[in-house]
Amino acid sequence: MKLQYLLFACFLFAGSGCDLFESDGFNVDDKGTLKVVFDNVVGDKDLTLNSGSYVNAAGETFNVTTLKYFISNIKLTTEEGKVVVYPQESSYFLLDESDPTSLTLTLTDVPAGNYKSLTYMIGVDSLRNTMDVSKRTGNLDIAGKAKGMYWSWNSGYIFFKMEGASPQAKPAADGTTNYRYHIGQYGGGFGTPPVKTINNLKNSTLTFGTDMLKVRKNKTPQVEVKMDVLKVFTGQYTMKLAENPVIMVNPLGANVSANYIQAYALVSMKNNVP
């Protein structure tokens, strides 16, 4: 009956540019902005680079000097189950703890609607990894923002990079006790003949529950996500710096990625922020 009244009103005022609205007040053709804010933490503490001393599940003390990771391939699922894919060309973000501005993802022109979940990838998909360098710009520019996040010898992006020091780390040849977790590999091949690699691409889904994430033309919802560094060391596997302080292109990279996918969790969701 309400729809009939709306149609009748639109008929009466056809010359005034009447729009058809859904029952909760948003125009089905509207678009809005969504903010996704990431907060890197260490358990119940905020992460501070180059200072502080943290303890992992193995009882090892460590600090963090570098933390960077790619978030990409963002999708939203409506309350009816329709998947809305954010334009891929605009869907690559490089988050860097040393640059607080990089930790807020601003998604524009998102179709108005009620969404029950948001999914994103940690890493850079295989298609984009293998595209011509001219197609990999902005956050994917290996000579610019993504410098140091790409293996030129392996032709692939580093999805997740965490570095620091730990007195328990096995000393390197120069006597330093640093650790480096550089996790990449998308299941492609490299070398001659090509060797198939491990696929460390991981997807994380945030579910909003009955409240729904409401994207509207004149309101900006915000989702806050935490990434707990402690869970990089534990989860499905326990990683010990004393045993393997440097993990790059080897099978243990799969263990680290299996852990860090569990490190991302929804903290809060607000349906309108300034």
C-alpha positions in Angstrom: 0.0 0.0 0.0 2.9 2.4 0.8 4.3 1.8 -2.6 1.0 2.7 -4.2 0.9 6.0 -2.3 4.4 6.8 -3.5 3.6 6.0 -7.1 0.4 8.2 -6.8 2.4 11.0 -5.3 5.0 10.8 -8.1 2.1 10.9 -10.6 0.7 14.0 -9.1 4.1 15.8 -9.0 5.6 14.3 -12.1 7.0 17.7 -13.1 8.9 18.1 -9.9 11.5 15.3 -10.5 10.0 12.9 -8.0 12.3 9.9 -7.1 11.2 6.5 -5.9 12.6 5.8 -2.4 12.8 2.6 -0.6 11.0 2.2 2.8 13.9 3.4 4.9 14.6 6.5 2.9 17.4 5.9 0.4 17.2 6.2 -3.3 18.2 3.0 -5.0 20.2 5.0 -7.6 22.2 6.9 -5.0 25.9 6.4 -4.2 27.8 7.1 -1.0 31.2 7.0 0.7 32.5 4.3 3.0 35.5 4.5 5.3 37.4 1.5 6.5 40.0 2.2 9.2 42.7 -0.2 10.2 44.3 -0.1 13.6 47.5 -2.2 14.1 47.8 -3.4 17.7 49.8 -5.8 19.8 47.3 -7.6 22.0 45.6 -4.9 24.0 48.3 -2.3 23.2 48.6 0.0 20.3 51.5 -0.8 18.1 54.4 1.7 18.3 57.2 1.3 15.8 60.8 1.3 16.8 60.1 1.3 20.5 58.5 -0.8 23.1 59.1 -4.4 23.8 56.4 -7.0 23.2 56.2 -10.7 24.0 54.9 -13.4 21.6 53.3 -16.7 22.4 56.7 -18.4 22.4 57.8 -16.1 25.2 60.2 -14.2 22.9 60.6 -10.4 23.2 60.5 -8.4 20.0 59.8 -5.0 18.6 58.5 -3.9 15.2 60.3 -1.5 12.9 58.3 -2.0 9.7 54.7 -3.2 9.1 53.2 -2.9 5.7 50.5 -4.9 3.8 48.3 -4.7 0.8 44.5 -4.7 1.0 42.7 -5.3 -2.3 39.7 -6.7 -4.2 37.0 -5.3 -1.9 33.5 -6.6 -2.1 30.3 -5.9 -0.2 27.4 -8.2 0.2 23.8 -6.8 0.5 21.3 -8.1 3.0 19.7 -9.9 0.0 22.9 -11.7 -0.8 23.9 -9.6 -3.9 27.7 -9.1 -4.2 28.8 -5.6 -5.0 32.4 -5.5 -6.3 34.3 -2.3 -5.7 36.0 -1.2 -9.0 39.2 -3.2 -9.2 41.3 -0.3 -10.6 40.6 1.6 -7.4 40.8 -1.4 -5.1 44.5 -1.6 -4.2 45.7 -0.1 -1.0 49.1 -0.2 0.7 48.8 0.2 4.4 52.0 1.4 6.2 52.1 1.8 10.0 54.6 4.6 9.6 52.1 6.6 7.5 48.8 7.0 9.6 47.0 8.4 6.6 47.4 5.1 4.7 45.5 3.2 7.4 42.1 4.8 6.3 40.6 3.4 3.1 38.0 5.8 1.6 35.7 4.0 -0.9 33.7 6.4 -3.0 30.7 5.9 -5.3 29.5 2.8 -3.3 25.9 2.0 -4.3 23.4 3.0 -1.5 22.1 -0.1 0.3 22.2 -2.2 3.4 25.2 -4.5 3.6 25.7 -7.5 5.8 29.4 -8.1 5.2 32.6 -6.7 3.6 35.3 -8.9 2.1 38.9 -8.0 1.2 42.1 -9.7 0.1 45.4 -9.4 1.9 47.8 -9.2 -1.0 47.7 -8.5 -4.8 45.8 -11.0 -7.0 47.6 -13.0 -9.6 46.1 -11.1 -12.5 47.4 -7.8 -11.3 50.8 -9.3 -10.4 51.3 -10.4 -14.0 50.0 -7.2 -15.7 52.3 -4.9 -17.6 54.0 -2.4 -15.3 52.0 0.4 -17.0 48.9 -1.1 -15.5 50.4 -1.1 -12.0 50.3 2.5 -10.8 49.5 4.4 -7.6 49.8 2.1 -4.7 51.2 -0.6 -7.0 54.0 1.5 -8.4 57.1 -0.5 -7.7 59.3 2.6 -8.3 57.0 4.7 -6.1 54.7 3.8 -3.2 55.3 0.1 -3.6 59.0 0.4 -3.6 60.4 -2.4 -1.4 57.2 -4.3 -1.7 58.1 -6.2 -4.8 60.5 -9.0 -5.6 62.0 -8.1 -9.0 63.7 -11.5 -9.2 60.5 -13.3 -8.5 58.2 -10.9 -10.4 55.7 -10.6 -7.5 54.5 -8.3 -4.8 55.2 -8.8 -1.1 51.7 -9.0 0.4 52.7 -8.6 4.0 56.0 -7.3 5.4 56.9 -7.2 9.1 60.4 -6.5 10.4 62.0 -5.9 13.8 64.5 -7.2 16.3 64.5 -9.8 19.0 67.2 -10.9 21.3 66.0 -14.5 20.9 66.3 -14.4 17.1 69.1 -16.6 15.6 72.0 -14.2 14.9 72.8 -13.4 11.3 76.3 -13.6 9.9 76.9 -10.0 11.0 75.8 -10.8 14.5 72.5 -8.9 14.4 69.4 -10.4 15.8 66.8 -9.0 13.4 63.8 -10.8 12.0 62.1 -10.3 8.6 58.7 -11.8 7.5 58.2 -11.0 3.8 55.2 -13.0 2.6 54.1 -13.1 -1.0 53.6 -15.7 -3.8 50.3 -16.0 -5.6 50.6 -19.6 -7.0 52.2 -18.6 -10.2 55.4 -19.8 -11.8 58.9 -18.3 -12.1 62.2 -19.4 -13.4 63.1 -21.6 -16.4 61.4 -24.0 -16.5 58.7 -22.2 -14.4 58.3 -23.6 -10.9 54.8 -23.4 -9.3 54.8 -21.4 -6.1 52.7 -21.5 -3.0 49.5 -19.4 -3.1 49.5 -17.1 0.0 46.6 -14.9 -1.1 44.1 -14.7 1.7 40.6 -13.2 2.0 39.1 -11.8 5.2 35.3 -11.3 5.7 33.8 -8.9 8.2 30.2 -9.6 9.2 28.1 -6.8 10.5 25.2 -8.7 12.1 21.6 -7.5 12.2 22.4 -3.8 12.3 23.7 -3.8 8.7 26.2 -1.4 7.2 24.1 1.4 5.7 25.6 3.3 2.8 23.6 6.5 2.0 24.1 9.6 -0.2 24.5 12.0 2.7 25.9 9.8 5.4 29.4 8.2 5.6 29.6 4.9 7.5 32.8 3.8 9.0 34.2 0.3 9.7 37.1 -0.1 12.1 39.3 -3.2 11.8 42.1 -4.2 14.1 45.2 -6.2 13.1 46.8 -8.0 16.0 50.5 -8.5 15.5 50.7 -11.1 18.2 48.5 -13.4 16.1 51.1 -13.3 13.3 53.2 -15.5 15.6 50.4 -17.8 16.7 47.1 -19.2 15.5 47.2 -22.2 13.3 50.9 -22.4 13.7 53.4 -21.2 16.4 56.3 -19.2 14.8 59.5 -18.9 16.8 62.0 -16.2 16.0 64.7 -18.3 17.6 64.2 -21.0 14.9 63.2 -19.0 11.8 63.9 -15.2 12.0 63.8 -14.8 8.3 60.9 -16.1 6.3 60.5 -15.1 2.6 60.1 -17.5 -0.3 59.9 -20.8 1.5 57.1 -23.1 2.7 57.0 -21.4 6.1 55.5 -18.4 4.4 52.2 -20.3 4.2 52.3 -20.8 7.9 52.7 -17.1 8.5 49.9 -16.2 6.1 47.6 -18.8 7.7 48.3 -17.0 11.0 47.9 -13.4 9.9 44.6 -14.0 8.2 43.3 -14.6 11.7 44.8 -11.4 13.0 42.2 -9.2 11.3 38.9 -8.6 13.2 36.0 -6.2 13.2 36.1 -3.7 16.1 33.2 -1.4 15.4 30.8 -0.2 12.7 29.2 3.3 12.7 26.6 4.3 10.2 27.5 8.0 10.1 30.7 9.8 10.9 31.8 13.4 10.2 
